[in-house]
Amino acid sequence: MTDTQQRSAVRYDRGEDGIVVLTLDDPTASANTMNDLYRDSMAAAVDQLDAEKADIVGVVVTSAKKTFFAGGNLRKMMEATPEDAPAIFAEVEGEPVQITSSPAVAVGLRPTWLKNAAKL
């Protein structure tokens, strides 16, 4: 098992009320960025959402960091060369995610607000 498979940048918690809380929290950095761990973790979370969609009534996406999401991985961007552009573009575009009959999604709520999320 690789290091990326052992850690996750997205915690998945489904409550008895059917609300899933996805918490962005990259254990390798002080800010959440678009790195390999994030992409793999979010893909796994989306797969789990799709598998459990019949039992989900809503999804809250939040962050354990001071900033919600810092964006691109600056280290990786600085190392990129013009020759890397096609591969980087393809990586960013990725495969579109489609979840049919998707539940309501609330993005960016602070953890202290989650206790009131069911009332939204």
VOTI-252605 format. One line per field, with one value per atom (N, C-alpha, C): atom name; residue in three letters; x, y, z. Coordinates in steps of 0.05 Angstrom, whole numbers, plus 5000, padded with zeros to 4 digits. Last residue first. Example, Ala and Ser with C-alpha at 12.3 -4.5 7.8 and 13.67 -1.06 7.14 Angstrom:
BEGIN
site	(N/CA/C/N/CA/C)
code	(Ser/Ser/Ser/Ala/Ala/Ala)
px	(5257/5273/5258/5264/5246/5264)
py	(4955/4979/5001/4886/4910/4934)
pz	(5142/5143/5157/5156/5156/5156)
This chain:
BEGIN
site	(N/CA/C/N/CA/C/N/CA/C/N/CA/C/N/CA/C/N/CA/C/N/CA/C/N/CA/C/N/CA/C/N/CA/C/N/CA/C/N/CA/C/N/CA/C/N/CA/C/N/CA/C/N/CA/C/N/CA/C/N/CA/C/N/CA/C/N/CA/C/N/CA/C/N/CA/C/N/CA/C/N/CA/C/N/CA/C/N/CA/C/N/CA/C/N/CA/C/N/CA/C/N/CA/C/N/CA/C/N/CA/C/N/CA/C/N/CA/C/N/CA/C/N/CA/C/N/CA/C/N/CA/C/N/CA/C/N/CA/C/N/CA/C/N/CA/C/N/CA/C/N/CA/C/N/CA/C/N/CA/C/N/CA/C/N/CA/C/N/CA/C/N/CA/C/N/CA/C/N/CA/C/N/CA/C/N/CA/C/N/CA/C/N/CA/C/N/CA/C/N/CA/C/N/CA/C/N/CA/C/N/CA/C/N/CA/C/N/CA/C/N/CA/C/N/CA/C/N/CA/C/N/CA/C/N/CA/C/N/CA/C/N/CA/C/N/CA/C/N/CA/C/N/CA/C/N/CA/C/N/CA/C/N/CA/C/N/CA/C/N/CA/C/N/CA/C/N/CA/C/N/CA/C/N/CA/C/N/CA/C/N/CA/C/N/CA/C/N/CA/C/N/CA/C/N/CA/C/N/CA/C/N/CA/C/N/CA/C/N/CA/C/N/CA/C/N/CA/C/N/CA/C/N/CA/C/N/CA/C/N/CA/C/N/CA/C/N/CA/C/N/CA/C/N/CA/C/N/CA/C/N/CA/C/N/CA/C/N/CA/C/N/CA/C/N/CA/C/N/CA/C/N/CA/C/N/CA/C/N/CA/C/N/CA/C/N/CA/C/N/CA/C/N/CA/C/N/CA/C/N/CA/C/N/CA/C/N/CA/C)
code	(Leu/Leu/Leu/Lys/Lys/Lys/Ala/Ala/Ala/Ala/Ala/Ala/Asn/Asn/Asn/Lys/Lys/Lys/Leu/Leu/Leu/Trp/Trp/Trp/Thr/Thr/Thr/Pro/Pro/Pro/Arg/Arg/Arg/Leu/Leu/Leu/Gly/Gly/Gly/Val/Val/Val/Ala/Ala/Ala/Val/Val/Val/Ala/Ala/Ala/Pro/Pro/Pro/Ser/Ser/Ser/Ser/Ser/Ser/Thr/Thr/Thr/Ile/Ile/Ile/Gln/Gln/Gln/Val/Val/Val/Pro/Pro/Pro/Glu/Glu/Glu/Gly/Gly/Gly/Glu/Glu/Glu/Val/Val/Val/Glu/Glu/Glu/Ala/Ala/Ala/Phe/Phe/Phe/Ile/Ile/Ile/Ala/Ala/Ala/Pro/Pro/Pro/Ala/Ala/Ala/Asp/Asp/Asp/Glu/Glu/Glu/Pro/Pro/Pro/Thr/Thr/Thr/Ala/Ala/Ala/Glu/Glu/Glu/Met/Met/Met/Met/Met/Met/Lys/Lys/Lys/Arg/Arg/Arg/Leu/Leu/Leu/Asn/Asn/Asn/Gly/Gly/Gly/Gly/Gly/Gly/Ala/Ala/Ala/Phe/Phe/Phe/Phe/Phe/Phe/Thr/Thr/Thr/Lys/Lys/Lys/Lys/Lys/Lys/Ala/Ala/Ala/Ser/Ser/Ser/Thr/Thr/Thr/Val/Val/Val/Val/Val/Val/Val/Val/Val/Gly/Gly/Gly/Val/Val/Val/Ile/Ile/Ile/Asp/Asp/Asp/Ala/Ala/Ala/Lys/Lys/Lys/Glu/Glu/Glu/Ala/Ala/Ala/Asp/Asp/Asp/Leu/Leu/Leu/Gln/Gln/Gln/Asp/Asp/Asp/Val/Val/Val/Ala/Ala/Ala/Ala/Ala/Ala/Ala/Ala/Ala/Met/Met/Met/Ser/Ser/Ser/Asp/Asp/Asp/Arg/Arg/Arg/Tyr/Tyr/Tyr/Leu/Leu/Leu/Asp/Asp/Asp/Asn/Asn/Asn/Met/Met/Met/Thr/Thr/Thr/Asn/Asn/Asn/Ala/Ala/Ala/Ser/Ser/Ser/Ala/Ala/Ala/Thr/Thr/Thr/Pro/Pro/Pro/Asp/Asp/Asp/Asp/Asp/Asp/Leu/Leu/Leu/Thr/Thr/Thr/Leu/Leu/Leu/Val/Val/Val/Val/Val/Val/Ile/Ile/Ile/Gly/Gly/Gly/Asp/Asp/Asp/Glu/Glu/Glu/Gly/Gly/Gly/Arg/Arg/Arg/Asp/Asp/Asp/Tyr/Tyr/Tyr/Arg/Arg/Arg/Val/Val/Val/Ala/Ala/Ala/Ser/Ser/Ser/Arg/Arg/Arg/Gln/Gln/Gln/Gln/Gln/Gln/Thr/Thr/Thr/Asp/Asp/Asp/Thr/Thr/Thr/Met/Met/Met)
px	(4376/4377/4358/4379/4356/4355/4425/4401/4377/4463/4461/4435/4476/4451/4446/4524/4503/4476/4558/4548/4525/4582/4556/4543/4632/4613/4585/4659/4650/4629/4633/4652/4641/4619/4609/4631/4632/4646/4636/4571/4600/4611/4521/4529/4559/4478/4506/4509/4428/4435/4464/4443/4431/4439/4430/4449/4433/4413/4396/4413/4478/4450/4434/4537/4522/4493/4593/4564/4553/4651/4638/4608/4695/4673/4660/4764/4738/4716/4811/4801/4775/4834/4807/4795/4883/4864/4836/4906/4903/4882/4909/4893/4887/4945/4918/4900/4991/4978/4950/5001/4995/4982/5012/4990/4982/5057/5030/5008/5108/5090/5061/5136/5131/5111/5144/5125/5118/5147/5160/5139/5140/5130/5145/5155/5172/5164/5113/5139/5158/5072/5070/5097/5090/5088/5086/5087/5112/5112/5031/5051/5078/4977/5001/5024/4917/4938/4962/4880/4882/4904/4868/4886/4889/4808/4824/4842/4798/4782/4798/4844/4833/4818/4852/4843/4832/4824/4845/4834/4783/4795/4817/4726/4755/4763/4669/4681/4712/4610/4639/4651/4556/4569/4599/4500/4529/4539/4440/4455/4485/4420/4401/4415/4434/4445/4424/4422/4419/4428/4433/4406/4401/4489/4471/4442/4533/4514/4492/4563/4555/4533/4572/4557/4546/4605/4579/4561/4649/4633/4606/4667/4659/4641/4680/4659/4649/4723/4699/4676/4760/4749/4724/4769/4758/4746/4792/4766/4753/4841/4822/4794/4865/4859/4838/4870/4854/4846/4902/4875/4858/4949/4934/4905/4965/4958/4941/4934/4957/4947/4910/4904/4929/4912/4918/4911/4903/4893/4898/4960/4937/4928/5001/4986/4962/5005/5010/4993/4991/5019/5025/4938/4956/4985/4887/4912/4931/4826/4846/4871/4758/4784/4805/4707/4725/4751/4642/4669/4686/4589/4607/4634/4524/4552/4568/4465/4481/4510/4433/4438/4454/4430/4410/4413/4475/4450/4428/4528/4512/4487/4588/4559/4545/4647/4632/4602/4710/4682/4667/4763/4750/4720/4813/4785/4773/4864/4860/4831/4890/4869/4869/4937/4927/4906/4946/4943/4932/4953/4931/4926/5001/4977/4952/5038/5033/5007/5011/5028/5020/5017/5000/5018)
py	(5471/5486/5476/5437/5456/5472/5410/5395/5413/5447/5441/5427/5459/5471/5463/5435/5425/5437/5464/5438/5428/5509/5512/5486/5494/5502/5506/5484/5462/5470/5527/5522/5500/5511/5516/5510/5500/5521/5527/5482/5484/5506/5436/5461/5462/5402/5406/5434/5352/5380/5382/5294/5308/5337/5274/5283/5297/5243/5246/5255/5222/5227/5228/5251/5236/5242/5257/5258/5240/5291/5274/5279/5287/5300/5281/5274/5264/5279/5329/5304/5294/5380/5376/5350/5371/5390/5386/5335/5328/5346/5364/5340/5332/5404/5411/5387/5373/5388/5395/5354/5335/5349/5403/5385/5365/5426/5438/5419/5407/5395/5404/5440/5413/5399/5485/5486/5459/5457/5468/5470/5462/5456/5470/5480/5461/5454/5513/5525/5506/5475/5495/5507/5449/5434/5453/5492/5478/5464/5505/5524/5510/5473/5467/5484/5515/5498/5495/5527/5526/5507/5529/5549/5548/5527/5513/5534/5553/5531/5514/5567/5573/5549/5538/5566/5575/5470/5490/5518/5436/5437/5458/5453/5451/5452/5422/5441/5437/5406/5406/5429/5365/5390/5387/5338/5337/5364/5299/5323/5319/5249/5271/5297/5182/5209/5230/5132/5137/5165/5132/5126/5132/5140/5162/5156/5108/5110/5130/5111/5084/5086/5166/5153/5126/5172/5186/5173/5141/5132/5146/5172/5145/5134/5218/5219/5191/5198/5208/5209/5185/5164/5173/5237/5217/5194/5260/5270/5250/5230/5230/5239/5243/5215/5213/5300/5288/5260/5303/5314/5301/5277/5266/5277/5312/5284/5272/5377/5359/5330/5432/5413/5396/5441/5449/5426/5466/5447/5457/5481/5490/5467/5455/5474/5485/5384/5412/5430/5332/5337/5366/5324/5319/5326/5365/5352/5348/5366/5368/5353/5376/5378/5383/5335/5354/5353/5324/5320/5342/5295/5317/5309/5277/5270/5296/5259/5282/5273/5221/5220/5243/5218/5234/5235/5192/5176/5191/5218/5215/5199/5203/5203/5198/5231/5223/5226/5232/5226/5216/5276/5258/5255/5282/5286/5266/5266/5295/5302/5207/5220/5250/5153/5178/5189/5106/5104/5130/5121/5104/5102/5149/5163/5147/5108/5128/5143/5044/5068/5088/4976/5000/5025)
pz	(5154/5129/5109/5197/5197/5171/5192/5187/5186/5209/5181/5175/5261/5251/5221/5267/5284/5275/5234/5225/5242/5252/5240/5234/5268/5289/5278/5219/5236/5257/5167/5189/5207/5100/5127/5147/5047/5061/5089/5016/5014/5032/5014/5026/5027/4971/4979/4991/4967/4971/4980/4926/4949/4949/4858/4880/4902/4816/4840/4863/4795/4790/4816/4791/4810/4806/4754/4753/4773/4740/4760/4757/4684/4698/4717/4690/4682/4698/4678/4690/4678/4679/4666/4677/4704/4715/4705/4668/4696/4709/4621/4622/4650/4638/4629/4631/4647/4669/4662/4595/4617/4640/4567/4559/4582/4599/4596/4588/4599/4618/4614/4566/4556/4574/4598/4576/4565/4665/4641/4619/4736/4710/4688/4785/4773/4744/4799/4795/4781/4808/4786/4779/4854/4829/4805/4890/4885/4858/4888/4878/4872/4871/4886/4875/4869/4857/4875/4929/4899/4891/4982/4972/4942/5017/4996/4983/5067/5057/5038/5119/5093/5083/5166/5168/5141/5159/5158/5161/5153/5180/5182/5116/5118/5147/5082/5100/5101/5053/5048/5065/5064/5072/5067/5032/5035/5043/5044/5039/5044/5046/5042/5037/5028/5034/5027/5010/5039/5047/4957/4965/4994/4954/4948/4956/4962/4984/4979/4915/4925/4946/4913/4892/4901/4958/4956/4936/4941/4964/4965/4899/4894/4917/4928/4908/4901/4958/4971/4952/4917/4934/4949/4897/4879/4896/4942/4933/4914/4943/4966/4958/4895/4901/4923/4902/4879/4885/4949/4948/4926/4931/4954/4954/4890/4884/4906/4902/4898/4893/4910/4890/4884/4982/4955/4936/5046/5027/4999/5087/5071/5052/5110/5127/5113/5095/5090/5108/5101/5093/5090/5111/5133/5127/5090/5080/5103/5095/5115/5107/5086/5073/5094/5102/5113/5099/5087/5076/5087/5117/5120/5108/5099/5097/5100/5130/5121/5122/5153/5124/5113/5207/5194/5163/5223/5222/5208/5180/5205/5201/5151/5147/5173/5133/5157/5150/5107/5100/5125/5095/5114/5107/5051/5053/5072/5047/5050/5053/5077/5061/5067/5074/5085/5066/5046/5075/5087/4993/5000/5030/4997/4990/4996/5007/5028/5022/4983/4981/5003/5000/5000/5000)
